[in-house]
Amino acid sequence: MVKNSLYWDDAYPIAQQLQRAHSQADPIQVDFAVLREWVIQLPEFADAPTLAQLTMLEDIQREWIDLFKE
């Protein structure tokens, strides 16, 4: 296991990484298919792409929206 690895259930840290990687994106407008691809592309992401579930993507998006509003 890689130190500081991210997994699908790490919604807040993933949201933080997405905000850094896609600072110009409005998370409300990001399609779940795009969100899934962006998460998978994060260097720290270590989970299996096939394990993504809609509820996990919703949690990530919700956390990102909260960060976006700050």
Secondary structure by P-SEA (a helix, b strand, c coil): cccccccccaaaaaaaaaaaaccccccccccaaaaaaaaaaccccccccccccaaaaaaaaaaaaaaaac
